[in-house]
Amino acid sequence: MKKKLMDEVGISDFLKVLKIMRLSTFLLMVFALQAWASSSYSQQQVTLNLKNVKVLEVLNQIESSTNFYFLFNKDLVDVERVVSISANQEEIDDFLTDLFAGTNVKFVVSDRQIVLTTENDAKSQSQQKIISGKVTDSSGTPLPGVTVVVKGTTQGIITDADGKYTLPKVSGDATLVFSFVGMKSQEIAAAGKNSINIKMEEDAIGIDEVVAIGYGTVKKSDLTSSVAKVTDEAIKDRPIMLLGEAFQGQLSGVRSQSSNGGMPGDELTIRIRGINTINGDSDPLYVIDGVPRTNMNDINPNDIASIQILKDASATSIYGARGGNGVVLIETKQGKGKPSISFDAYYGLSKAEKKAPVMSGHEWVAWNMFCRNLAYLRAGGSMSNDMSSRPASYQIPGTWETWNNFTDWQDAVLQAAAIQNYQFSASASGDNGSIYFSAGYMDQDGIILNSYYNRKNIRLNSTLNVSDKIKVGVNLSGASSDKNGGGLDTSTGSNGNGKEAAFHHAIMMSPLMQLDEGTAEWGFPENIGTTYANPVEQLKNTTDNKKYTRIASSIWGSYDILKGLVFKTQYSYNYDGYTYEFYQPGNVTYQNGNVTLGNSAATTTGDWTIQNTLSYDKVFGKDHNLSLLLGQSAEELRYYKIYAAASGWPYETIETLNVATTATSATTNRTSYTNASFFGRANYKYKDKYLLSASLRCDGSSRFGSNSKWGYFPSLSVGWKMNDESFMTGIDWISLLKVRAAIGTSGNDRIGDYEYMSLLGTYNTSWADQVVAGVAPSNIANEDLQWETTTTFDFGFDFNGLKNRIQVNLDYYYNKTTDLLFSVPIPYTTGFSSYTTNIGSLENRGWEVDITSHNIKGKFNWSTSLNLSRNRNKVLDMGDITESTSISWDAYFITEVGGPVSQFYCYETDGVLSSSDFDSAGNALNPTLSGQEEGNVKYVDQPDENGNKDGKINSEDYVAQGTNQPDLIFGLTNRFSWRNFDLSILMQGQYGGEILFLGSRQYDNGGYGRNIYRRWLHCYKPDYEKIYGDGENPVPTEYLEKHGIDFSWDGKTNNPFGTNNNNDDRRIYDSSYLRIKNITFGYTMPKELLRNSTFGSVRCYVSLDNVKTFDSYPGFTPETNSFGNNTTKMGVDYCTYPLSKRCVFGINVTF
Amino acid sequence: MKNYINIFLIVVLGTILFSCEDFLTTEPESTYSVSGAYQNQSDFEYAIAAVYASQQGLYSPNVCWYRAMIARSDDTREGSYYLYGIDQFTDGDDVSILTEGWNILWTMINRSNVILDKIDAIEFNDKDVKNYIKGEAYALRAWAYYTLAWQFGGMPLINTSLSAEETKTIARSSQTETFAFAEADYKSAIDLLPEKWTGEDIGRVTKYAAEGGLARLYMFQSDFSSAKPYLSDIINSGLYAMEPDYVDCFTDSHDNGQERVWEIQFSGNLSGEGQQFATGLLPAGYTDAVLMPFSGYSTAMYVSLDMAGAYEDGDLRKDISIVSNIYVGGVLESTYHYILKYCHYDDYTPQTQNDWANNIPILRYTDVKMMYAECLNEEAYVADGEAFSIINAVRNRAGLSPLTSATVPDQDSFRQALIKERRVEFAFEGLRWNDLVRWGIAQEVINDHFMEDDEGGGTYSMDGDYREIFAIPYGELSRYNDESVMWQNPEY
């Protein structure tokens, strides 16, 4: 019953909002357009009838009944005087003349603005003149709304829509002060000038920069917690396809890496200050235009105004149970300045950064001849026997010797891929509000055949000033994206990497197979080594398509109840629709009876959020600054999925399931999730030097067990601006020196929707050849299940010096996460393998450095930004157990107390076994695996806890061998500009950390048949004639000489025959790398050239991505995670989609 | 202006006053929660089906517990992939397929316990159905305990659902006690189960399946006199007969036919209830449109040369059970022989590698007869008696000449004849290892086997009779972390 009620509320609310949105969108557009339409206010007339009121009241009445507003100094103009006055459609001049008759008050009406001055002021303006001029921003765009004041007086004006102003009656010795939010204020002496044109400079790195902190903003210099910000330049000056790219190398403490190599359209994985969970989810919370979301997929990077990362719990605790992994605040653009339109476009090409170094055709033949010979010798044969007398699998076909027609299968499936992007936006702001709208189209082909990503975005952000006190606004955006995987792993049914991916097959395919072989229709050639279904045909004919439709809408209103007291309410509705289609014709299937298979899934996710906040800012006396925030939010998310699969298609011209012969599966699934929260925050500043901030959030969630529905998340932070202390006065080169400390808690509620209940699983069986439904409990209930709690301590140091030319931020933090969501292993004799509970703890500690410096300023500009961060992750407690291992394929992982989350777990190796490791009878003198021989990998027999070695090599000798979490991550951006040229170079990378090259188990393991890494040509080869007798040498010497192939030992590659174990440290590599991530070179057309054109500005650029990577990793990229979000199996590369180098040409034009 | 204020206030107050607790309680919409289950007859039908479902997991996919049962014997050649040393007797306490088998068997026990705990309190529309389901729960629990006991030794005896804490206090019993527990369960099952199932229920455990299971339990303990009446009860039921063609002991068209007393049920049509086990016995890259319409897996097991040589000349069973000289990746494979027994389909052609409709037998009627013959012989050797006619019926079907008292003159030579006949008749059916252990000849036979050139020529050995049972999975010991309750088997 109650649930139903909820539905109704949700839907009717939503419908209402839709209606409101339609109406308000229309109104906003009308008003926003009106805002810059010129109108003549002075013709407006005044009608009033007031008795015994103060002059102030009269002025207020005029302000509220007309568009006029007054500027005056209360100390000079007597507004407390009581008057009685009536007017009926009187001109404003006449009315004011009456009002101030007999006083020393003078007035000037200028447009809507009325400036009141006193006789004394006016007298001093003996040599008065009129000053006019135009104010523009640094790019020459007119700036409306700039305040121009005569210094020391109340006389002033605001620039109009064209950035123009006119100040009458300015005394000759006056100084004009120009100020505008986000710009540096400027003071110009009026002496000798009748016209003053000003170019305002942005105060981008100024200490007055405003930073979003969740439900509000604070001046950066007043910040007491750790917040990182992605600068505009990182987004706007280079072509980025996915928003996550803007994070790479730009932020300390934030690791942004692809989980899938270079797969087009795969949003990057963002990790903030390490890993805070073992079995849970480590993704941060995204707050987009104030609305909490679980991801930032398909957002148009061109729409982004700012990205800020809340890193410590004093900042994130305002997001309570969802802030534990950090919070990413994303603000989209709002209309600004005079009406303008801008158009951006780029076009580029990308190609694979590298290929897998597998054997060439001739090398493959040589290797396989050798291996077949050797296998035959090992089976007791002799090289002197006739080839035809060998068993077939040892025979070397006569055709191999002279085979020259090889296929490079990697080349066959890789392509040079085009990228194109077109963006259009319009923006304006005025007295009535602002408007921004945009449309964009991005199309990126993947470097593997038939993989692509394209995206269409539209957005409308608008605000309307209903009155001085009431503002409303709407943000609407729609995105539709289309992504084709290409190279699907049919065994797992998802994405482009993995064991049976077409690209994986292309690497391993025998180079003897031809492009027109390897489908059911063409047939499979025989006796040419290992073959797979033709990867080119498989890629061309397989549909592996994901389509997203995303709509984000939110409407908000704010009301200034009293001065400083603002109420804000926001209602948002987000809809994500997803469809997946898979279709693979039987002709190109791999080892599957050539059955045509297809499946399709669709999901919809809808969630609504209501948020209400009340904020209060007040300055008490001179020294006490107080701001308070109180708020409440509620949210409900509903998820629906439908899935169907079928097999067998009569004709393969139609891909949809309706025409399939056999329907094999159909399911639907629904889940929902709700949360409700109350929160508050107080910021207090004393004498602009001592800062204090405290917050508390109370979160309830449907995911928490019935015994622990509500959690409380407090925080406290303090700051001290030392530079304002008296003992620092006179030290001019320091503009900010601040120390800060923070402590707080936040949580991670991503623990699964119904995890605390005991649920029934379906375990079907079969009777009488029919499927029978089976149902049994799938887990054990835990009514105490709750969020994971992260407590953070953060100590920070902020320094700005040399006139803000250098900025340094340092942070040291210690995070402790307790109540880890944990699947505690329990004996299987209970019928279950684990029990989900909150147990144990882990810590992350580290430091972060951000340095921005303007090395050279002037005609030639050079600035450098450097960020460095170090994080160490350690598991402190796992309840009753001390370690937990997991396994995928033949790779083992371990998470143990005292070590970081997820380490690789395998044998340690010590080179290869040499003849000295065996006695004359061939028996091993040292511990070996059974069947090991000379040249095989030598494994280390690890001592037990008492230091004793058991003399055997077995799974007890596995040791933890590194982790995917790097020791240090860094980014370095250098920006240069000279005249109209600009250049930026971004380098990023990491130091330390390891990666497991799991793909090696198939193509870097010394096997034969399949194509493998070239290095195996140089594997260890014992003296075969010594073992098998004179003349019994399996090496095809003649063929090697003919084709110039070298078989000599490289000193490290082991003998692949005999016994080796895959799970050893040979396939674990250092994942340190340094990458020249991006170089962008741009040219902005000189203003003078454009003066008489319709263009406001024009910039062209060329941008290169992934220019060069320095690493020691033999796979495609050390930046990958084939097991995705699985925290306990991090850092695995199992056929990653290769990274691509890109070269893009682009142009930005504004009108 | 006043209106705006009012609207704001309504929104604020309305939302705050909203009842949070109700709002924060969401019931699962697509998953059943346990609180509403086990209420009526159909709930228990679903519950018992889930026990069968877990049992299926022992026999499919390609790498599963059943594979370990086959590989442990001398039927297979050492050195196939994914056997983890089971075939070479180098297995330790971390063999994944054994751990998985352990887990599944305990899941069967737990699911049966939940049913037996709750069923008596519930009214059924049909009282017989209640008895049947109880009987099935007893039978499946008995089978699970028997299987655990002969493979891992004595088990903790848990006959009701317990919390993890309670479970951790129940120590292992002896193997004998565990067999006695399973024996009692089988007896309860036999009293409750129907003689046969009809219609949509065909394939569920019957009274005779339970009797066969119990007989096998007695046979394992060499308690022939206890086994014999149950075996004769099955024979006298008149419901079973040997298939005239050996291949029909395995074809899908004869699933649940006269030969099949108890088998694991599978169905095709890509229903998710097909088996993958058959595919996994043949090698990757093997293509033969007739024998199997798709490639096998890298999990293929090789037939040992002495197994291939164990068939007498002209034994029709050989070509049904073993395939040789096949093309693998286009190359004629003459070195290895592969298991073909499970790949005979004549009714439903599997569409994909995991779509075999063929059931996998637990107990064939031929086995019932052979066990009966063994009981007769152990009772007393009777020249050309009933035991002879049973073994000769089996040989006759295989196209072999009958045995007579002339060539099999005494009790022990009849034993040897039975041992020989069982090996070929039940090759690769997971019975050989069980037989070797119960006959007490495991170490001798396995070590002879390992001396052969193609089996390592002495590289491997069964280094003690402690290997008649497997090691308790390491993971389980660490989960208990209390060796006074769950201890490792000696010498592991």
Contacts between the chains, C-beta under 8 A, distances in Angstrom:
chain1	res1	chain2	res2	distance
A	2	B	22	4.9
A	3	B	26	7.7
A	3	B	27	7.1
A	6	B	23	7.1
A	379	B	335	7.7
A	391	B	334	5.1
A	391	B	335	5.6
A	392	B	331	4.9
A	392	B	332	4.0
A	392	B	333	7.1
A	392	B	334	6.4
A	393	B	328	7.5
A	393	B	331	5.0
A	393	B	332	7.7
A	393	B	333	6.2
A	393	B	334	8.0
A	393	B	335	6.8
A	395	B	331	7.9
A	466	B	4	7.9
A	467	B	1	7.6
A	470	B	1	7.9
A	470	B	4	6.0
A	524	B	287	7.8
A	524	B	330	7.1
A	525	B	330	7.2
A	526	B	327	7.5
A	526	B	329	7.6
A	526	B	330	2.6
A	526	B	331	7.3
A	527	B	329	7.9
A	527	B	330	4.7
A	527	B	331	5.7
A	528	B	330	7.5
A	529	B	329	7.8
A	530	B	285	7.3
A	530	B	329	6.5
A	531	B	329	7.3
A	557	B	4	7.9
A	557	B	8	7.4
A	559	B	4	6.5
A	559	B	5	7.2
A	559	B	8	6.1
A	567	B	8	6.0
A	567	B	12	7.7
A	569	B	8	6.2
A	569	B	11	5.7
A	569	B	12	7.1
A	591	B	284	7.0
A	591	B	294	5.9
A	591	B	295	3.6
A	591	B	353	7.3
A	592	B	294	5.6
A	592	B	295	7.9
A	592	B	352	5.6
A	592	B	353	6.5
A	593	B	293	4.5
A	593	B	294	3.6
A	593	B	350	7.6
A	593	B	351	6.2
A	593	B	352	6.0
A	593	B	353	7.5
A	594	B	294	7.8
A	595	B	351	5.0
A	595	B	352	5.7
A	597	B	352	7.8
A	610	B	11	7.6
A	610	B	15	5.5
A	612	B	11	6.8
A	612	B	12	5.1
A	612	B	15	6.5
A	612	B	16	8.0
A	632	B	12	7.6
A	632	B	15	6.4
A	632	B	16	5.6
A	634	B	15	6.0
A	634	B	18	6.9
A	634	B	23	6.9
A	636	B	23	7.9
A	645	B	270	7.9
A	647	B	270	5.4
A	647	B	351	5.9
A	647	B	352	7.4
A	648	B	351	7.2
A	662	B	269	6.5
A	662	B	270	6.2
A	662	B	351	7.7
A	664	B	269	7.4
A	664	B	270	3.8
A	664	B	271	6.9
A	664	B	272	7.7
A	665	B	270	7.8
A	665	B	272	6.9
A	668	B	30	7.3
A	669	B	30	4.4
A	670	B	29	4.2
A	670	B	30	4.9
A	671	B	28	7.1
A	671	B	29	6.6
A	671	B	30	6.6
A	672	B	26	4.9
A	672	B	29	6.8
A	673	B	26	6.7
A	674	B	23	5.5
A	674	B	24	5.6
A	674	B	26	5.8
A	675	B	24	7.1
A	676	B	18	7.8
A	676	B	20	4.8
A	676	B	23	5.9
A	676	B	24	6.1
A	700	B	20	5.7
A	700	B	24	4.8
A	701	B	24	6.5
A	702	B	24	5.0
A	702	B	25	6.5
A	702	B	26	4.2
A	704	B	24	7.9
A	706	B	25	7.7
A	709	B	21	7.1
A	709	B	24	5.7
A	753	B	26	7.5
A	753	B	28	7.6
A	754	B	26	7.8
A	754	B	28	4.6
A	754	B	31	6.5
A	754	B	33	7.6
A	757	B	28	6.9
A	757	B	33	5.1
A	757	B	34	7.7
A	758	B	33	6.5
A	758	B	34	4.1
A	758	B	35	7.6
A	759	B	28	6.5
A	759	B	31	4.7
A	759	B	32	6.8
A	759	B	33	5.4
A	759	B	34	6.8
A	760	B	31	6.8
A	760	B	32	3.9
A	760	B	33	6.7
A	760	B	34	5.9
A	760	B	37	5.6
A	761	B	31	7.9
A	763	B	49	7.5
A	763	B	50	4.3
A	763	B	53	3.8
A	763	B	54	6.6
A	764	B	49	7.2
A	764	B	53	6.0
A	764	B	272	6.9
A	764	B	273	6.5
A	765	B	49	5.1
A	765	B	50	7.5
A	765	B	52	4.1
A	765	B	53	4.1
A	765	B	56	5.9
A	765	B	265	6.7
A	765	B	273	6.9
A	766	B	56	7.7
A	766	B	203	7.1
A	766	B	265	4.4
A	766	B	266	5.7
A	766	B	267	4.4
A	766	B	271	7.6
A	766	B	273	4.0
A	767	B	49	7.8
A	767	B	52	7.7
A	767	B	197	7.9
A	767	B	200	6.3
A	767	B	201	5.8
A	767	B	202	6.4
A	767	B	203	4.3
A	767	B	204	6.0
A	767	B	265	5.9
A	768	B	199	6.9
A	768	B	200	5.1
A	768	B	201	6.8
A	768	B	202	4.2
A	768	B	203	5.6
A	768	B	256	7.3
A	768	B	265	7.9
A	769	B	255	7.2
A	769	B	265	7.8
A	769	B	267	4.2
A	769	B	268	7.8
A	769	B	357	6.6
A	770	B	200	6.1
A	770	B	267	6.6
A	771	B	267	6.7
A	771	B	271	5.0
A	771	B	272	7.3
A	771	B	273	5.3
A	772	B	49	4.8
A	772	B	52	7.8
A	773	B	46	5.4
A	773	B	49	6.2
A	774	B	46	5.8
A	774	B	47	7.6
A	774	B	48	7.8
A	774	B	49	3.4
A	774	B	50	3.5
A	774	B	51	7.6
A	774	B	52	6.8
A	774	B	53	4.4
A	775	B	32	6.6
A	775	B	37	6.8
A	775	B	43	7.5
A	775	B	46	3.8
A	775	B	47	6.2
A	775	B	49	7.4
A	775	B	50	5.7
A	776	B	47	6.3
A	776	B	50	3.7
A	776	B	51	7.7
A	776	B	53	8.0
A	776	B	54	8.0
A	776	B	111	4.9
A	776	B	114	7.3
A	777	B	34	5.2
A	777	B	37	8.0
A	777	B	114	7.0
A	780	B	164	7.4
A	781	B	34	7.2
A	825	B	475	7.4
A	825	B	478	7.7
A	825	B	479	5.0
A	826	B	164	4.2
A	826	B	167	7.7
A	826	B	479	6.0
A	827	B	164	7.1
A	827	B	167	5.8
A	827	B	168	6.4
A	827	B	476	6.0
A	827	B	479	4.5
A	827	B	480	5.4
A	827	B	486	7.1
A	828	B	102	6.1
A	828	B	103	4.5
A	828	B	106	4.7
A	828	B	107	7.7
A	828	B	475	7.9
A	828	B	476	5.9
A	828	B	479	7.3
A	829	B	106	5.2
A	829	B	109	7.9
A	829	B	155	8.0
A	829	B	156	5.8
A	829	B	158	6.4
A	829	B	167	5.5
A	829	B	170	7.8
A	829	B	476	7.5
A	829	B	486	8.0
A	830	B	106	7.6
A	830	B	110	6.7
A	830	B	162	7.0
A	830	B	163	7.8
A	830	B	164	5.2
A	830	B	167	4.7
A	831	B	106	5.8
A	831	B	107	5.3
A	831	B	109	6.9
A	831	B	110	2.3
A	831	B	111	6.7
A	831	B	113	7.7
A	831	B	161	7.5
A	832	B	110	7.5
A	832	B	164	7.9
A	833	B	103	6.7
A	835	B	164	6.1
A	880	B	481	7.1
A	881	B	478	7.4
A	887	B	96	7.7
A	930	B	88	7.7
A	930	B	90	6.4
A	930	B	459	6.8
A	930	B	460	7.8
A	931	B	459	7.3
A	954	B	92	6.2
A	955	B	92	6.9
A	955	B	94	5.4
A	1009	B	329	7.1
